[in-house]
């Protein structure tokens, strides 16, 4: 489990995986594209039996995104879709459009500073325009998988994680189940232990205070 201070855009080339964001799980089949906003605890879970998992990832700071937005007339494009989790499905032809853009961006990173200065902004504008168009074309709403017990634990941690004397026993008592059962369900559902989740929350909060 980790967190970023930038937008993460991940293109799944091979393998069906799941994205875990806080207390929600999103199925991500091969060929999908995932957008994870900043400051959300998340990680990718690879199901048992998945023999191959391949992806391309781009990290884009919101400040850079704002520079892209300023390339357009006021209010025409704000790319608000980057401020919430997105799992995007599309046609095979659209997949190759995204893959081409991702690979060209990776290629540009290895070129001269002048090349990067000229080419990368153009690629990012094209990428975000294509993302905006593809998301608007989606007709099926994104419905994550949830678990009531895990959601209750995450809600309790969100409310109390700044308390230095918060204990695992207090968290367990808040949901009225045994420690062993709670630990198994939380780990199985999120791929993370409660202790690790709580620690990550505190680290993110501490970084924001600096």
C-alpha positions in Angstrom: 0.0 0.0 0.0 1.4 3.4 -1.0 0.3 6.9 -1.9 1.5 9.5 -4.5 1.4 13.3 -4.6 0.6 13.0 -8.4 -2.0 11.5 -10.7 -1.1 7.9 -11.6 -2.2 6.7 -15.1 -1.7 3.0 -15.6 -2.3 1.0 -18.8 -2.7 -2.7 -18.3 -1.0 -4.6 -21.2 -1.5 -8.1 -19.9 -3.1 -9.9 -17.0 -6.4 -9.3 -15.1 -5.7 -7.5 -11.8 -7.6 -5.5 -9.1 -6.9 -2.0 -7.9 -7.4 -1.5 -4.1 -8.1 2.1 -3.1 -8.7 2.7 0.6 -11.7 0.3 1.3 -12.7 -0.2 -2.3 -11.7 -2.8 -4.9 -11.9 -2.2 -8.7 -11.6 -5.1 -11.2 -9.1 -4.1 -13.9 -9.1 -6.5 -16.9 -6.4 -6.7 -19.5 -6.4 -3.7 -21.8 -8.0 -1.3 -19.3 -6.6 2.0 -18.2 -6.7 3.2 -14.6 -6.5 6.7 -13.2 -5.7 7.1 -9.5 -5.8 10.6 -8.0 -3.2 12.0 -5.6 -3.2 11.3 -1.8 -5.2 8.0 -1.9 -3.8 4.9 -0.4 -3.8 2.2 -3.1 -2.0 -0.8 -4.5 -2.5 -3.4 -7.2 -3.5 -7.0 -6.4 -2.6 -9.8 -8.8 -5.1 -12.7 -8.4 -3.7 -16.2 -7.8 -3.3 -18.0 -11.1 -2.3 -14.9 -13.1 0.8 -16.0 -14.9 1.7 -12.7 -16.5 1.1 -9.1 -15.5 2.5 -6.2 -17.5 1.7 -2.5 -17.4 2.9 1.0 -18.4 2.6 3.8 -15.8 2.8 7.5 -16.1 2.9 9.9 -13.2 1.7 13.4 -13.7 1.7 16.2 -11.2 -1.4 18.3 -10.8 0.7 21.5 -11.4 1.7 20.1 -14.8 -1.9 19.2 -15.6 -2.9 22.8 -14.8 -0.3 24.0 -17.3 -2.0 21.8 -19.9 -5.4 23.2 -19.0 -4.1 26.7 -19.6 -3.4 25.7 -23.3 -7.2 25.8 -23.9 -9.8 28.7 -23.8 -11.0 29.4 -20.3 -13.3 26.6 -19.0 -13.3 24.5 -22.2 -11.3 21.6 -20.6 -10.6 21.1 -16.9 -10.0 17.3 -16.9 -11.9 16.8 -13.6 -11.9 13.1 -14.3 -8.4 13.0 -12.8 -9.7 13.9 -9.4 -11.5 10.5 -8.9 -10.7 6.9 -9.5 -11.3 5.8 -13.1 -11.2 2.3 -14.6 -11.7 2.9 -18.4 -12.7 0.2 -20.9 -12.7 0.8 -24.6 -12.4 -0.8 -28.0 -9.2 -2.6 -29.2 -8.5 0.3 -31.6 -8.6 2.8 -28.7 -6.2 0.6 -26.7 -3.6 0.9 -29.4 -4.1 4.7 -29.4 -3.3 4.8 -25.7 -0.4 2.3 -25.9 1.1 4.4 -28.7 0.8 7.6 -26.6 2.3 5.9 -23.5 5.3 4.4 -25.4 6.0 7.7 -27.2 6.0 9.5 -23.8 8.5 6.9 -22.4 10.6 7.4 -25.5 10.6 11.1 -25.1 11.9 10.8 -21.5 15.1 9.4 -22.8 15.7 12.2 -25.4 17.4 15.6 -25.1 15.9 18.3 -22.9 15.0 20.3 -26.0 13.1 17.4 -27.5 11.3 16.8 -24.2 10.3 20.5 -23.9 8.8 20.4 -27.4 7.3 16.9 -27.6 6.0 15.9 -24.1 3.5 18.8 -23.7 2.0 17.8 -27.1 1.7 14.2 -26.1 0.1 15.0 -22.8 -2.5 17.3 -24.4 -3.3 14.5 -26.9 -3.5 11.9 -24.1 -5.8 13.9 -21.9 -8.0 14.9 -24.8 -8.3 11.2 -25.7 -9.0 10.3 -22.1 -11.7 12.9 -21.8 -13.4 11.7 -25.0 -13.2 8.0 -24.0 -14.6 8.6 -20.5 -17.5 10.5 -22.0 -18.3 7.6 -24.3 -18.5 5.1 -21.4 -22.0 4.1 -20.7 -21.5 1.6 -17.8 -20.9 3.3 -14.4 -17.9 2.4 -12.3 -19.1 0.4 -9.3 -16.4 -0.8 -6.9 -16.5 -3.9 -4.8 -17.0 -3.1 -1.1 -17.0 -5.0 2.2 -19.0 -3.6 5.1 -16.6 -4.8 7.7 -13.5 -3.3 6.0 -15.4 -0.1 5.2 -16.3 0.3 8.9 -12.7 -0.3 10.0 -11.4 2.3 7.4 -14.0 4.8 8.6 -12.9 4.3 12.2 -9.2 4.7 11.3 -10.0 7.8 9.2 -11.6 9.3 12.3 -9.0 8.4 14.9 -5.6 7.8 13.2 -4.2 11.1 14.5 -4.6 9.9 18.1 -1.2 8.6 19.2 -2.6 6.0 21.6 -4.9 4.4 19.1 -4.5 0.6 19.4 -5.5 -2.5 17.4 -7.8 -3.5 20.2 -9.7 -0.2 20.0 -10.1 -0.8 16.3 -11.3 -4.3 16.9 -13.8 -3.2 19.5 -15.3 -0.7 17.1 -16.6 -3.5 14.8 -17.4 -6.2 17.5 -15.5 -9.1 15.9 -12.5 -11.1 17.0 -9.0 -9.9 16.2 -8.1 -13.0 14.2 -11.2 -12.8 12.0 -10.8 -9.0 11.5 -7.2 -9.4 10.5 -7.9 -12.2 8.0 -10.8 -10.4 6.4 -8.9 -7.0 6.1 -5.8 -8.7 4.7 -7.7 -10.8 2.3 -9.8 -7.9 1.0 -7.2 -5.1 0.8 -3.9 -7.0 0.5 -2.7 -5.0 3.5 -2.6 -5.4 7.2 -4.5 -3.0 9.5 -1.2 -1.9 11.0 0.3 -1.1 7.7 -2.8 0.8 6.6 -2.8 2.8 9.8 0.9 3.6 9.4 0.5 4.7 5.8 -2.3 7.0 6.9 -0.2 8.6 9.6 2.8 9.0 7.2 0.7 10.8 4.6 -0.7 13.1 7.3 2.7 13.8 8.7 4.0 14.7 5.2 1.1 17.1 4.7 2.1 18.9 8.0 5.7 19.5 6.9 
